[in-house]
Amino acid sequence: MGWFGKKAETREDLNSFKEEMIHQFHLFSVGLVDQIKQVAEGVANINEKLDRFRGEIKWEVEERFGILSQGIAGVSNQLEETREKLSGEIEEVRCGLSETRQELKETREELKNDAEEVRQELKKEIQEVHDGLKADIENARQELKREIQESRKEILTATEFSYAELNRRVMALEKDFVELKQRVEKIESRPIP
């Protein structure tokens, strides 16, 4: 073979090298796409957990407010019964002696005190339920925040690993390229007989 034959072989080597580089890059990109899909699936799983958690909190809040509403309805019924009873007694007192006016004033005061006590008790119970719910919501928020931070750390770790692997592969490809370039230069620098 003459000079032209060696030049054709060098071109074939370069074309072969080029095709190998394209093939390696294709394999690398397929792996990277798979890793990105895994990260996306992780994010979707976190969204599912968050939706489930929100549903549970909503159910718990509704249940507690239902209990509170029942308590308020019971007290309201008791107050209504007491009011009706007192109305009947007031009517009897009006028909009765004038002394009963004083008794009526005393009864009215007692009812007022009882109503105030009931109001204070209700206020206290409502505050306790409110505080309990507030603490539960804060705990749930902190737990959710912790889970999100853990998931974020996992995703960041996976991403860092992917970048490290990508960097290692690129460095290996650069090394292979430099070696091939040196081989090509060596082949080209040989004297042609």
LOMAR-865081 format. One line per 3 residues: number of its first residue (from 1); for each residue z, x, y of N, C-alpha, C. Coordinates in steps of 0.2 Angstrom, whole numbers, plus 5000, padded with zeros to 4 digits. Each point is the difference from the previous one (the first is absolute). Example, Ala and Ser with C-alpha at 12.3 -4.5 7.8 and 13.67 -1.06 7.14 Angstrom:
<pts>
1 = 5039/5066/4972/5000/4996/5006/5000/5004/5006 | 4996/4998/5005/5001/5004/5006/5003/4996/5005
</pts>
This chain:
<pts>
1 = 5000/5004/4994/5000/4996/5006/5000/5004/5006 | 4997/4998/5005/5000/5003/5006/5005/4998/5005 | 4999/5002/5006/5005/4998/5006/5000/4993/5000
4 = 4994/4996/5000/5000/4993/5001/5004/4996/4994 | 5000/5003/4994/5004/4997/4994/5007/5000/5002 | 5003/5006/5002/5007/5000/5002/5002/4996/5005
7 = 4996/4999/5005/5002/4996/5006/5000/4993/4997 | 4996/4998/4996/5000/4993/4997/5006/4999/4996 | 5002/5005/4996/5007/4999/4997/5006/4999/5004
10 = 5000/5004/5006/5005/4999/5005/5000/4993/5003 | 4994/4998/5001/5000/4993/5003/5003/4995/4995 | 4998/5001/4994/5002/4996/4994/5008/5000/5000
13 = 5003/5006/5000/5007/5001/5000/5003/4997/5006 | 4997/5000/5006/5003/4997/5006/5000/4992/4999 | 4994/4998/4997/4999/4993/4999/5006/4997/4995
16 = 5000/5004/4995/5005/4999/4995/5007/5000/5003 | 5002/5005/5004/5006/5000/5003/5001/4994/5005 | 4995/4998/5003/5001/4994/5005/5001/4994/4996
19 = 4997/4999/4994/5001/4994/4996/5007/5000/4997 | 5002/5006/4998/5007/5000/4998/5005/4998/5005 | 4999/5003/5006/5005/4999/5006/5000/4992/5001
22 = 4994/4997/5000/4999/4993/5001/5004/4996/4995 | 4999/5002/4994/5003/4997/4994/5008/5000/5000 | 5002/5006/5002/5008/5001/5001/5002/4996/5006
25 = 4997/5000/5005/5002/4996/5006/5000/4992/4998 | 4995/4998/4996/5000/4993/4998/5006/4999/4995 | 5002/5004/4996/5006/4999/4995/5006/5000/5004
28 = 5001/5005/5005/5006/5000/5005/5000/4993/5003 | 4995/4998/5003/5000/4994/5004/5002/4994/4996 | 4998/4999/4994/5001/4995/4995/5008/5000/4999
31 = 5003/5006/4999/5007/5000/4999/5004/4998/5006 | 4998/5002/5006/5003/4998/5006/5000/4993/5001 | 4994/4997/4999/5000/4992/5001/5005/4997/4995
34 = 5000/5002/4994/5005/4997/4995/5007/5001/5003 | 5002/5006/5003/5007/5001/5003/5001/4995/5006 | 4995/4999/5004/5000/4995/5006/5001/4993/4997
37 = 4997/4999/4995/5001/4993/4997/5007/4999/4997 | 5003/5005/4997/5007/5000/4998/5005/4999/5006 | 4998/5003/5005/5005/4999/5006/4999/4993/5003
40 = 4994/4997/5000/4999/4994/5002/5004/4995/4996 | 4999/5001/4993/5004/4995/4996/5007/5001/5001 | 5003/5006/5002/5007/5000/5001/5002/4996/5006
43 = 4996/5000/5005/5001/4997/5006/5000/4992/4999 | 4995/4998/4996/5000/4993/4998/5006/4998/4996 | 5003/5004/4996/5006/4998/4996/5006/5000/5005
46 = 5000/5004/5005/5006/4999/5005/4999/4994/5004 | 4994/4998/5001/4999/4993/5004/5002/4995/4996 | 4999/5000/4993/5002/4995/4996/5008/4999/4999
49 = 5003/5006/5000/5007/5000/5000/5003/4997/5006 | 4997/5002/5006/5002/4998/5006/5000/4992/5001 | 4994/4997/4997/4999/4993/5000/5005/4996/4996
52 = 5002/5003/4994/5005/4997/4995/5006/5000/5004 | 5002/5006/5003/5007/5001/5003/5000/4995/5006 | 4995/4999/5004/5001/4995/5005/5001/4993/4997
55 = 4996/4998/4995/5001/4994/4997/5007/4998/4997 | 5003/5006/4997/5007/4999/4998/5005/4999/5006 | 4999/5004/5005/5005/4999/5006/4999/4993/5003
58 = 4994/4998/5001/4999/4993/5002/5003/4995/4996 | 5000/5000/4994/5003/4996/4995/5007/5000/5001 | 5003/5006/5000/5007/5000/5001/5003/4998/5007
61 = 4996/5001/5005/5002/4997/5007/5000/4993/5000 | 4994/4997/4997/5000/4993/4999/5005/4996/4996 | 5002/5004/4995/5006/4997/4996/5006/5000/5003
64 = 5002/5005/5004/5006/5001/5004/5000/4995/5005 | 4995/4999/5004/5000/4995/5005/5000/4993/4997 | 4997/4999/4994/5001/4993/4997/5007/4999/4999
67 = 5004/5004/4997/5007/4999/4999/5004/4999/5007 | 4998/5004/5005/5003/4998/5006/4999/4993/5003 | 4993/4998/4999/4998/4994/5002/5004/4994/4997
70 = 5001/5001/4993/5004/4995/4996/5007/5000/5003 | 5003/5006/5001/5007/5000/5003/5001/4996/5006 | 4995/5001/5005/5000/4997/5006/4999/4992/4999
73 = 4995/4998/4996/4999/4993/4999/5007/4997/4997 | 5004/5004/4996/5006/4997/4997/5005/4999/5006 | 5001/5005/5004/5004/4999/5005/4998/4995/5005
76 = 4994/4999/5001/4997/4995/5005/5002/4993/4997 | 4999/4999/4993/5002/4994/4997/5007/4999/5001 | 5004/5005/4999/5008/4999/5001/5001/4998/5007
79 = 4997/5003/5005/5001/4998/5007/4998/4993/5001 | 4994/4998/4997/4998/4993/5001/5005/4995/4997 | 5002/5002/4994/5005/4995/4997/5006/5000/5004
82 = 5003/5006/5003/5006/5000/5004/4999/4996/5006 | 4994/5000/5003/4998/4997/5006/5000/4992/4999 | 4997/4998/4995/5000/4993/4998/5007/4997/4999
85 = 5004/5004/4996/5007/4998/4999/5004/4999/5006 | 4999/5005/5005/5003/5000/5006/4998/4994/5004 | 4994/4999/5000/4997/4994/5004/5003/4993/4998
88 = 5001/5000/4993/5004/4994/4998/5007/4999/5002 | 5003/5006/5000/5007/5000/5002/5001/4999/5007 | 4995/5002/5004/5000/4999/5007/5000/4993/5002
91 = 4995/4996/4996/5000/4993/5001/5006/4997/4998 | 5003/5002/4995/5007/4996/4998/5005/5002/5006 | 5000/5006/5002/5005/5002/5005/4999/4995/5007
94 = 4993/4999/5001/4999/4996/5006/5002/4993/5000 | 5000/4998/4994/5002/4993/4998/5008/5000/5000 | 5003/5005/4998/5007/5001/5000/5004/5001/5006
97 = 5006/5002/4999/5004/5001/5006/4998/5006/5005 | 5002/5000/5006/4998/5005/5004/5003/5007/4999 | 5006/5000/4995/5002/5006/4998/4996/5005/4996
100 = 4995/4996/4997/4995/5004/4996/4996/5004/5004 | 4999/4999/5006/4996/5004/5005/5002/5007/5000 | 5007/5001/5000/5002/5007/4999/4999/5003/4994
103 = 5000/4996/4994/4999/5003/4994/4992/5001/4999 | 4996/4997/5003/4993/5001/5000/4999/5007/5004 | 5003/5001/5006/4999/5006/5003/5002/5006/4996
106 = 5006/4999/4996/5002/5005/4995/4995/5001/4995 | 4997/4995/4997/4995/5000/4995/4994/5004/5002 | 4998/4998/5006/4994/5003/5003/5001/5008/5001
109 = 5006/5002/5002/5002/5007/5001/4999/5003/4993 | 5003/4997/4995/5000/5003/4993/4993/5001/4998 | 4996/4995/5001/4993/5000/4998/4996/5005/5003
112 = 5002/5001/5007/4996/5005/5003/5002/5007/4998 | 5007/5001/4998/5002/5006/4997/4997/5002/4993 | 5000/4994/4996/4997/5001/4994/4992/5002/5000
115 = 4997/4996/5005/4993/5002/5001/4999/5007/5002 | 5004/5002/5005/5000/5007/5002/5001/5005/4995 | 5005/4998/4995/5001/5005/4995/4994/5000/4995
118 = 4997/4994/4999/4994/5000/4995/4995/5004/5004 | 4999/4999/5006/4995/5004/5004/5001/5007/4999 | 5006/5002/5001/5002/5007/5000/4998/5003/4992
121 = 5003/4996/4995/4998/5002/4994/4993/5001/4998 | 4996/4995/5002/4993/5000/4999/4997/5006/5004 | 5002/5001/5006/4998/5006/5004/5001/5006/4996
124 = 5006/5001/4997/5002/5006/4996/4996/5000/4994 | 4999/4995/4996/4996/5000/4994/4993/5002/5002 | 4997/4997/5005/4993/5002/5002/5000/5007/5002
127 = 5005/5002/5004/4999/5008/5001/5001/5004/4994 | 5004/4998/4995/5001/5004/4994/4993/5000/4996 | 4997/4994/5000/4993/5000/4997/4995/5004/5003
130 = 5000/4999/5007/4996/5004/5004/5001/5008/4999 | 5006/5002/5000/5001/5007/4999/4998/5002/4994 | 5002/4996/4994/4998/5002/4994/4992/5001/4999
133 = 4996/4995/5003/4993/5000/5000/4998/5006/5004 | 5003/5001/5005/4998/5006/5004/5001/5007/4996 | 5005/5000/4997/5002/5006/4996/4995/5001/4994
136 = 4998/4994/4997/4996/5000/4994/4993/5002/5003 | 4998/4997/5005/4993/5002/5003/5000/5007/5002 | 5005/5003/5003/5000/5007/5002/5000/5004/4994
139 = 5004/4998/4995/5000/5004/4993/4993/5000/4997 | 4997/4994/5000/4993/5000/4997/4995/5004/5005 | 5001/5000/5006/4995/5004/5004/5001/5007/4999
142 = 5006/5002/4999/5002/5007/4999/4997/5002/4993 | 5001/4996/4995/4997/5001/4993/4992/5001/5001 | 4997/4995/5003/4993/5000/5001/4998/5006/5003
145 = 5003/5002/5006/4999/5006/5003/5000/5006/4996 | 5005/5001/4996/5001/5005/4995/4994/5000/4995 | 4998/4994/4997/4995/5000/4995/4993/5002/5004
148 = 4999/4998/5006/4994/5002/5003/5000/5008/5001 | 5006/5002/5002/5000/5008/5002/4999/5003/4993 | 5003/4998/4994/4999/5003/4994/4992/5000/4998
151 = 4997/4994/5001/4993/4999/4998/4996/5005/5005 | 5002/5000/5006/4996/5004/5005/5000/5008/4998 | 5006/5002/4997/5001/5007/4998/4996/5001/4994
154 = 5000/4995/4995/4996/5001/4994/4992/5000/5002 | 4998/4996/5005/4993/5000/5002/4999/5007/5003 | 5004/5002/5005/4999/5007/5003/5000/5005/4995
157 = 5004/5000/4995/5000/5005/4995/4994/5000/4996 | 4997/4995/4998/4994/4999/4997/4994/5003/5004 | 5001/4998/5006/4994/5002/5005/5001/5008/5001
160 = 5006/5002/5001/5000/5008/5000/4998/5003/4994 | 5001/4997/4994/4998/5003/4994/4992/5000/5000 | 4997/4995/5002/4993/4999/5000/4997/5005/5005
163 = 5003/5001/5006/4998/5005/5004/5000/5007/4997 | 5006/5001/4997/5001/5007/4997/4995/5001/4995 | 4999/4995/4996/4995/5001/4994/4993/5001/5003
166 = 4998/4996/5005/4994/5001/5004/4999/5007/5003 | 5005/5002/5003/5000/5007/5003/4999/5005/4995 | 5003/5000/4994/5000/5004/4994/4993/5000/4998
169 = 4997/4995/4999/4993/4999/4997/4995/5003/5005 | 5001/4999/5007/4995/5002/5005/5001/5008/5000 | 5006/5003/5000/5001/5007/5000/4996/5003/4993
172 = 5001/4997/4995/4997/5002/4994/4992/5000/5000 | 4997/4995/5003/4993/4999/5002/4998/5005/5005 | 5004/5002/5005/4998/5005/5005/5000/5007/4996
175 = 5005/5001/4996/5000/5006/4996/4994/5001/4996 | 4998/4995/4996/4994/5000/4996/4994/5001/5004 | 5000/4997/5006/4994/5000/5004/4999/5008/5003
178 = 5006/5003/5002/5000/5007/5002/4997/5004/4994 | 5003/4999/4994/4998/5004/4994/4992/4999/4999 | 4998/4994/5000/4993/4999/4999/4996/5003/5006
181 = 5002/5000/5006/4997/5003/5006/4999/5007/4999 | 5006/5003/4997/4999/5007/4999/4996/5002/4994 | 4999/4996/4995/4996/5001/4995/4993/4999/5002
184 = 4998/4995/5004/4993/5000/5003/4999/5005/5004 | 5004/5003/5005/4999/5006/5004/4999/5006/4996 | 5003/5000/4994/5000/5006/4996/4993/5000/4997
187 = 4998/4994/4997/4993/4999/4997/4995/5001/5005 | 5000/4998/5006/4995/5001/5005/5000/5007/5003 | 5006/5004/4999/5000/5007/5003/4997/5005/4995
190 = 4999/4997/4994/4997/5005/4995/4993/5002/5002 | 4998/5006/4998/4993/5002/5002/4996/4997/4995 | 4994/4998/5002/4995/4997/4996/4996/5005/4997
193 = 4999/5001/4993/4996/5005/4997/4993/4999/5001
</pts>
